[in-house]
């Protein structure tokens, strides 16, 4: 058996989606702070990822603590 390293793989899909959601959130905030119109596609994709469960730990913990508060 050869002692070769495996080639670089890819980021797991779940991590990719979470990272993408965070990137979208940051871009949306930057546009809002610059008083620019946020592209609708960004908002839709962000919301879709949130609905699929890609939320930050802080948001997850807040929902556990305050389940009666809607999103």
Biopython code that builds the backbone (N, CA, C, O; Angstrom):
import numpy as np
from Bio.PDB.StructureBuilder import StructureBuilder

atoms = [
    (1, "UNK", "N", (0.845, -1.186, 0.000)),
    (1, "UNK", "CA", (0.000, 0.000, 0.000)),
    (1, "UNK", "C", (0.885, 1.242, 0.000)),
    (1, "UNK", "O", (1.835, 1.340, 0.776)),
    (2, "UNK", "N", (0.569, 2.163, -0.857)),
    (2, "UNK", "CA", (1.351, 3.384, -1.009)),
    (2, "UNK", "C", (1.009, 4.386, 0.087)),
    (2, "UNK", "O", (-0.108, 4.385, 0.603)),
    (3, "UNK", "N", (1.946, 5.222, 0.438)),
    (3, "UNK", "CA", (1.756, 6.207, 1.488)),
    (3, "UNK", "C", (1.453, 7.581, 0.877)),
    (3, "UNK", "O", (2.061, 8.577, 1.269)),
    (4, "UNK", "N", (0.524, 7.641, -0.074)),
    (4, "UNK", "CA", (0.157, 8.896, -0.735)),
    (4, "UNK", "C", (-0.954, 9.597, 0.042)),
    (4, "UNK", "O", (-1.822, 8.961, 0.639)),
    (5, "UNK", "N", (-0.898, 10.905, 0.015)),
    (5, "UNK", "CA", (-1.979, 11.683, 0.612)),
    (5, "UNK", "C", (-3.165, 11.704, -0.343)),
    (5, "UNK", "O", (-2.999, 11.679, -1.563)),
    (6, "UNK", "N", (-4.331, 11.751, 0.216)),
    (6, "UNK", "CA", (-5.527, 11.863, -0.612)),
    (6, "UNK", "C", (-5.588, 13.252, -1.226)),
    (6, "UNK", "O", (-5.123, 14.213, -0.614)),
    (7, "UNK", "N", (-6.148, 13.378, -2.415)),
    (7, "UNK", "CA", (-6.315, 14.709, -2.994)),
    (7, "UNK", "C", (-7.330, 15.506, -2.180)),
    (7, "UNK", "O", (-8.170, 14.939, -1.481)),
    (8, "UNK", "N", (-7.237, 16.806, -2.282)),
    (8, "UNK", "CA", (-8.158, 17.679, -1.567)),
    (8, "UNK", "C", (-9.584, 17.387, -2.028)),
    (8, "UNK", "O", (-9.851, 17.283, -3.226)),
    (9, "UNK", "N", (-10.488, 17.256, -1.073)),
    (9, "UNK", "CA", (-11.897, 17.002, -1.382)),
    (9, "UNK", "C", (-12.676, 18.304, -1.427)),
    (9, "UNK", "O", (-12.146, 19.337, -1.837)),
    (10, "UNK", "N", (-13.922, 18.257, -1.010)),
    (10, "UNK", "CA", (-14.760, 19.453, -0.992)),
    (10, "UNK", "C", (-15.350, 19.646, 0.403)),
    (10, "UNK", "O", (-15.404, 18.722, 1.214)),
    (11, "UNK", "N", (-15.786, 20.868, 0.652)),
    (11, "UNK", "CA", (-16.449, 21.188, 1.913)),
    (11, "UNK", "C", (-17.768, 20.424, 1.953)),
    (11, "UNK", "O", (-18.467, 20.359, 0.942)),
    (12, "UNK", "N", (-18.120, 19.850, 3.088)),
    (12, "UNK", "CA", (-19.419, 19.177, 3.187)),
    (12, "UNK", "C", (-20.559, 20.147, 2.822)),
    (12, "UNK", "O", (-20.498, 21.337, 3.132)),
    (13, "UNK", "N", (-21.572, 19.627, 2.176)),
    (13, "UNK", "CA", (-22.668, 20.453, 1.677)),
    (13, "UNK", "C", (-23.306, 21.294, 2.773)),
    (13, "UNK", "O", (-23.612, 22.465, 2.546)),
    (14, "UNK", "N", (-23.511, 20.726, 3.950)),
    (14, "UNK", "CA", (-24.143, 21.461, 5.049)),
    (14, "UNK", "C", (-23.315, 22.686, 5.441)),
    (14, "UNK", "O", (-23.862, 23.763, 5.677)),
    (15, "UNK", "N", (-21.998, 22.513, 5.508)),
    (15, "UNK", "CA", (-21.127, 23.638, 5.847)),
    (15, "UNK", "C", (-21.156, 24.683, 4.729)),
    (15, "UNK", "O", (-21.179, 25.884, 4.996)),
    (16, "UNK", "N", (-21.155, 24.225, 3.491)),
    (16, "UNK", "CA", (-21.234, 25.153, 2.353)),
    (16, "UNK", "C", (-22.508, 25.988, 2.431)),
    (16, "UNK", "O", (-22.457, 27.207, 2.262)),
    (17, "UNK", "N", (-23.645, 25.352, 2.684)),
    (17, "UNK", "CA", (-24.918, 26.071, 2.751)),
    (17, "UNK", "C", (-24.939, 27.053, 3.922)),
    (17, "UNK", "O", (-25.424, 28.176, 3.779)),
    (18, "UNK", "N", (-24.416, 26.638, 5.075)),
    (18, "UNK", "CA", (-24.375, 27.536, 6.222)),
    (18, "UNK", "C", (-23.494, 28.740, 5.916)),
    (18, "UNK", "O", (-23.859, 29.877, 6.216)),
    (19, "UNK", "N", (-22.333, 28.484, 5.318)),
    (19, "UNK", "CA", (-21.410, 29.565, 4.970)),
    (19, "UNK", "C", (-22.045, 30.510, 3.955)),
    (19, "UNK", "O", (-21.907, 31.728, 4.065)),
    (20, "UNK", "N", (-22.737, 29.952, 2.973)),
    (20, "UNK", "CA", (-23.414, 30.768, 1.962)),
    (20, "UNK", "C", (-24.478, 31.644, 2.621)),
    (20, "UNK", "O", (-24.611, 32.819, 2.278)),
    (21, "UNK", "N", (-25.240, 31.080, 3.568)),
    (21, "UNK", "CA", (-26.271, 31.849, 4.263)),
    (21, "UNK", "C", (-25.649, 33.001, 5.026)),
    (21, "UNK", "O", (-26.179, 34.112, 5.014)),
    (22, "UNK", "N", (-24.529, 32.750, 5.691)),
    (22, "UNK", "CA", (-23.843, 33.804, 6.433)),
    (22, "UNK", "C", (-23.315, 34.883, 5.487)),
    (22, "UNK", "O", (-23.408, 36.072, 5.791)),
    (23, "UNK", "N", (-22.762, 34.475, 4.339)),
    (23, "UNK", "CA", (-22.281, 35.442, 3.343)),
    (23, "UNK", "C", (-23.425, 36.318, 2.840)),
    (23, "UNK", "O", (-23.273, 37.531, 2.701)),
    (24, "UNK", "N", (-24.563, 35.695, 2.569)),
    (24, "UNK", "CA", (-25.731, 36.454, 2.115)),
    (24, "UNK", "C", (-26.175, 37.445, 3.180)),
    (24, "UNK", "O", (-26.465, 38.600, 2.869)),
    (25, "UNK", "N", (-26.230, 37.004, 4.433)),
    (25, "UNK", "CA", (-26.646, 37.876, 5.527)),
    (25, "UNK", "C", (-25.729, 39.094, 5.614)),
    (25, "UNK", "O", (-26.201, 40.224, 5.733)),
    (26, "UNK", "N", (-24.429, 38.863, 5.554)),
    (26, "UNK", "CA", (-23.473, 39.964, 5.644)),
    (26, "UNK", "C", (-23.601, 40.921, 4.462)),
    (26, "UNK", "O", (-23.519, 42.137, 4.637)),
    (27, "UNK", "N", (-23.801, 40.378, 3.260)),
    (27, "UNK", "CA", (-23.960, 41.231, 2.077)),
    (27, "UNK", "C", (-25.247, 42.051, 2.168)),
    (27, "UNK", "O", (-25.263, 43.229, 1.811)),
    (28, "UNK", "N", (-26.313, 41.432, 2.641)),
    (28, "UNK", "CA", (-27.590, 42.144, 2.803)),
    (28, "UNK", "C", (-27.416, 43.293, 3.794)),
    (28, "UNK", "O", (-27.897, 44.399, 3.547)),
    (29, "UNK", "N", (-26.746, 43.047, 4.895)),
    (29, "UNK", "CA", (-26.517, 44.093, 5.891)),
    (29, "UNK", "C", (-25.681, 45.230, 5.294)),
    (29, "UNK", "O", (-25.974, 46.403, 5.523)),
    (30, "UNK", "N", (-24.641, 44.880, 4.528)),
    (30, "UNK", "CA", (-23.814, 45.924, 3.906)),
    (30, "UNK", "C", (-24.648, 46.799, 2.976)),
    (30, "UNK", "O", (-24.517, 48.023, 2.983)),
    (31, "UNK", "N", (-25.502, 46.169, 2.181)),
    (31, "UNK", "CA", (-26.350, 46.939, 1.258)),
    (31, "UNK", "C", (-27.329, 47.818, 2.026)),
    (31, "UNK", "O", (-27.551, 48.972, 1.659)),
    (32, "UNK", "N", (-27.910, 47.279, 3.084)),
    (32, "UNK", "CA", (-28.837, 48.073, 3.889)),
    (32, "UNK", "C", (-28.122, 49.256, 4.534)),
    (32, "UNK", "O", (-28.654, 50.365, 4.552)),
    (33, "UNK", "N", (-26.932, 49.030, 5.058)),
    (33, "UNK", "CA", (-26.171, 50.105, 5.683)),
    (33, "UNK", "C", (-25.771, 51.183, 4.681)),
    (33, "UNK", "O", (-25.645, 52.354, 5.040)),
    (34, "UNK", "N", (-25.571, 50.788, 3.428)),
    (34, "UNK", "CA", (-25.220, 51.743, 2.374)),
    (34, "UNK", "C", (-26.472, 52.367, 1.749)),
    (34, "UNK", "O", (-26.382, 53.153, 0.806)),
    (35, "UNK", "N", (-27.643, 52.002, 2.292)),
    (35, "UNK", "CA", (-28.933, 52.467, 1.787)),
    (35, "UNK", "C", (-29.122, 52.149, 0.301)),
    (35, "UNK", "O", (-29.621, 52.964, -0.475)),
    (36, "UNK", "N", (-28.704, 50.933, -0.064)),
    (36, "UNK", "CA", (-28.877, 50.426, -1.424)),
    (36, "UNK", "C", (-29.976, 49.372, -1.428)),
    (36, "UNK", "O", (-30.248, 48.728, -0.415)),
    (37, "UNK", "N", (-30.590, 49.214, -2.572)),
    (37, "UNK", "CA", (-31.620, 48.188, -2.708)),
    (37, "UNK", "C", (-30.959, 46.815, -2.720)),
    (37, "UNK", "O", (-30.028, 46.571, -3.487)),
    (38, "UNK", "N", (-31.445, 45.925, -1.869)),
    (38, "UNK", "CA", (-30.912, 44.564, -1.778)),
    (38, "UNK", "C", (-31.527, 43.740, -2.907)),
    (38, "UNK", "O", (-32.748, 43.724, -3.065)),
    (39, "UNK", "N", (-30.688, 43.051, -3.697)),
    (39, "UNK", "CA", (-31.242, 42.202, -4.750)),
    (39, "UNK", "C", (-32.219, 41.174, -4.166)),
    (39, "UNK", "O", (-31.909, 40.493, -3.189)),
    (40, "UNK", "N", (-33.367, 41.077, -4.763)),
    (40, "UNK", "CA", (-34.421, 40.188, -4.278)),
    (40, "UNK", "C", (-33.949, 38.732, -4.213)),
    (40, "UNK", "O", (-34.354, 37.980, -3.326)),
    (41, "UNK", "N", (-33.090, 38.345, -5.162)),
    (41, "UNK", "CA", (-32.587, 36.968, -5.193)),
    (41, "UNK", "C", (-31.806, 36.642, -3.922)),
    (41, "UNK", "O", (-31.865, 35.514, -3.432)),
    (42, "UNK", "N", (-31.074, 37.624, -3.383)),
    (42, "UNK", "CA", (-30.307, 37.395, -2.158)),
    (42, "UNK", "C", (-31.238, 37.107, -0.995)),
    (42, "UNK", "O", (-31.006, 36.189, -0.209)),
    (43, "UNK", "N", (-32.287, 37.898, -0.898)),
    (43, "UNK", "CA", (-33.244, 37.731, 0.199)),
    (43, "UNK", "C", (-33.939, 36.377, 0.086)),
    (43, "UNK", "O", (-34.095, 35.663, 1.077)),
    (44, "UNK", "N", (-34.354, 36.032, -1.133)),
    (44, "UNK", "CA", (-35.034, 34.753, -1.348)),
    (44, "UNK", "C", (-34.124, 33.577, -1.006)),
    (44, "UNK", "O", (-34.552, 32.624, -0.353)),
    (45, "UNK", "N", (-32.865, 33.646, -1.449)),
    (45, "UNK", "CA", (-31.939, 32.545, -1.166)),
    (45, "UNK", "C", (-31.653, 32.461, 0.333)),
    (45, "UNK", "O", (-31.620, 31.365, 0.893)),
    (46, "UNK", "N", (-31.449, 33.592, 0.979)),
    (46, "UNK", "CA", (-31.212, 33.617, 2.427)),
    (46, "UNK", "C", (-32.384, 32.977, 3.159)),
    (46, "UNK", "O", (-32.194, 32.117, 4.020)),
    (47, "UNK", "N", (-33.606, 33.403, 2.810)),
    (47, "UNK", "CA", (-34.793, 32.863, 3.471)),
    (47, "UNK", "C", (-34.946, 31.372, 3.223)),
    (47, "UNK", "O", (-35.340, 30.628, 4.121)),
    (48, "UNK", "N", (-34.635, 30.932, 2.008)),
    (48, "UNK", "CA", (-34.733, 29.506, 1.690)),
    (48, "UNK", "C", (-33.754, 28.706, 2.563)),
    (48, "UNK", "O", (-34.112, 27.651, 3.088)),
    (49, "UNK", "N", (-32.526, 29.205, 2.718)),
    (49, "UNK", "CA", (-31.541, 28.505, 3.540)),
    (49, "UNK", "C", (-31.947, 28.494, 5.013)),
    (49, "UNK", "O", (-31.761, 27.494, 5.707)),
    (50, "UNK", "N", (-32.503, 29.609, 5.486)),
    (50, "UNK", "CA", (-32.991, 29.658, 6.874)),
    (50, "UNK", "C", (-34.117, 28.650, 7.064)),
    (50, "UNK", "O", (-34.141, 27.926, 8.059)),
    (51, "UNK", "N", (-35.042, 28.599, 6.120)),
    (51, "UNK", "CA", (-36.165, 27.657, 6.214)),
    (51, "UNK", "C", (-35.702, 26.206, 6.161)),
    (51, "UNK", "O", (-36.379, 25.315, 6.672)),
    (52, "UNK", "N", (-34.544, 25.970, 5.541)),
    (52, "UNK", "CA", (-33.989, 24.614, 5.471)),
    (52, "UNK", "C", (-33.204, 24.270, 6.737)),
    (52, "UNK", "O", (-32.697, 23.156, 6.868)),
    (53, "UNK", "N", (-33.102, 25.214, 7.662)),
    (53, "UNK", "CA", (-32.460, 24.918, 8.933)),
    (53, "UNK", "C", (-31.044, 25.422, 9.084)),
    (53, "UNK", "O", (-30.385, 25.105, 10.075)),
    (54, "UNK", "N", (-30.552, 26.197, 8.131)),
    (54, "UNK", "CA", (-29.192, 26.724, 8.223)),
    (54, "UNK", "C", (-29.228, 28.049, 8.972)),
    (54, "UNK", "O", (-29.144, 29.120, 8.371)),
    (55, "UNK", "N", (-29.355, 27.960, 10.301)),
    (55, "UNK", "CA", (-29.419, 29.149, 11.138)),
    (55, "UNK", "C", (-28.214, 29.161, 12.063)),
    (55, "UNK", "O", (-27.618, 28.120, 12.341)),
    (56, "UNK", "N", (-27.866, 30.338, 12.532)),
    (56, "UNK", "CA", (-26.720, 30.456, 13.423)),
    (56, "UNK", "C", (-27.045, 29.847, 14.781)),
    (56, "UNK", "O", (-28.212, 29.690, 15.139)),
    (57, "UNK", "N", (-26.024, 29.515, 15.514)),
    (57, "UNK", "CA", (-26.206, 28.957, 16.850)),
    (57, "UNK", "C", (-26.968, 29.930, 17.725)),
    (57, "UNK", "O", (-27.833, 29.524, 18.501)),
    (58, "UNK", "N", (-26.652, 31.223, 17.605)),
    (58, "UNK", "CA", (-27.332, 32.222, 18.417)),
    (58, "UNK", "C", (-28.839, 32.205, 18.143)),
    (58, "UNK", "O", (-29.645, 32.231, 19.074)),
    (59, "UNK", "N", (-29.206, 32.163, 16.879)),
    (59, "UNK", "CA", (-30.630, 32.137, 16.535)),
    (59, "UNK", "C", (-31.286, 30.867, 17.046)),
    (59, "UNK", "O", (-32.415, 30.894, 17.535)),
    (60, "UNK", "N", (-30.581, 29.766, 16.932)),
    (60, "UNK", "CA", (-31.117, 28.494, 17.411)),
    (60, "UNK", "C", (-31.340, 28.544, 18.921)),
    (60, "UNK", "O", (-32.378, 28.100, 19.412)),
    (61, "UNK", "N", (-30.378, 29.079, 19.648)),
    (61, "UNK", "CA", (-30.503, 29.173, 21.104)),
    (61, "UNK", "C", (-31.623, 30.128, 21.508)),
    (61, "UNK", "O", (-32.344, 29.863, 22.470)),
    (62, "UNK", "N", (-31.777, 31.239, 20.780)),
    (62, "UNK", "CA", (-32.854, 32.179, 21.082)),
    (62, "UNK", "C", (-34.219, 31.534, 20.868)),
    (62, "UNK", "O", (-35.141, 31.760, 21.652)),
    (63, "UNK", "N", (-34.355, 30.733, 19.809)),
    (63, "UNK", "CA", (-35.631, 30.070, 19.552)),
    (63, "UNK", "C", (-35.965, 29.082, 20.658)),
    (63, "UNK", "O", (-37.132, 28.922, 21.018)),
    (64, "UNK", "N", (-34.953, 28.421, 21.196)),
    (64, "UNK", "CA", (-35.197, 27.492, 22.309)),
    (64, "UNK", "C", (-35.640, 28.254, 23.556)),
    (64, "UNK", "O", (-36.525, 27.814, 24.290)),
    (65, "UNK", "N", (-35.012, 29.397, 23.776)),
    (65, "UNK", "CA", (-35.306, 30.175, 24.974)),
    (65, "UNK", "C", (-36.643, 30.903, 24.865)),
    (65, "UNK", "O", (-37.355, 31.056, 25.857)),
    (66, "UNK", "N", (-36.983, 31.355, 23.648)),
    (66, "UNK", "CA", (-38.219, 32.137, 23.433)),
    (66, "UNK", "C", (-39.041, 31.512, 22.297)),
    (66, "UNK", "O", (-39.192, 32.133, 21.245)),
    (67, "UNK", "N", (-39.569, 30.312, 22.486)),
    (67, "UNK", "CA", (-40.276, 29.621, 21.402)),
    (67, "UNK", "C", (-41.564, 30.324, 20.970)),
    (67, "UNK", "O", (-42.053, 30.084, 19.866)),
    (68, "UNK", "N", (-42.116, 31.183, 21.818)),
    (68, "UNK", "CA", (-43.368, 31.858, 21.488)),
    (68, "UNK", "C", (-43.160, 33.036, 20.535)),
    (68, "UNK", "O", (-44.129, 33.570, 19.996)),
    (69, "UNK", "N", (-41.910, 33.444, 20.323)),
    (69, "UNK", "CA", (-41.632, 34.574, 19.434)),
    (69, "UNK", "C", (-41.464, 34.034, 18.018)),
    (69, "UNK", "O", (-40.673, 33.120, 17.787)),
    (70, "UNK", "N", (-42.201, 34.593, 17.085)),
    (70, "UNK", "CA", (-42.109, 34.126, 15.704)),
    (70, "UNK", "C", (-40.855, 34.674, 15.051)),
    (70, "UNK", "O", (-40.245, 35.629, 15.532)),
    (71, "UNK", "N", (-40.483, 34.042, 13.935)),
    (71, "UNK", "CA", (-39.281, 34.459, 13.195)),
    (71, "UNK", "C", (-39.489, 35.779, 12.521)),
    (71, "UNK", "O", (-38.584, 36.281, 11.854)),
]
sb = StructureBuilder()
sb.init_structure("model")
sb.init_model(0)
sb.init_chain("A")
sb.init_seg("    ")
for serial, (resi, resn, name, xyz) in enumerate(atoms, 1):
    if name == "N":
        sb.init_residue(resn, " ", resi, " ")
    sb.init_atom(name, np.array(xyz, "f"), 0.0, 1.0, " ", f" {name:<3s}", serial, name[0])
structure = sb.get_structure()
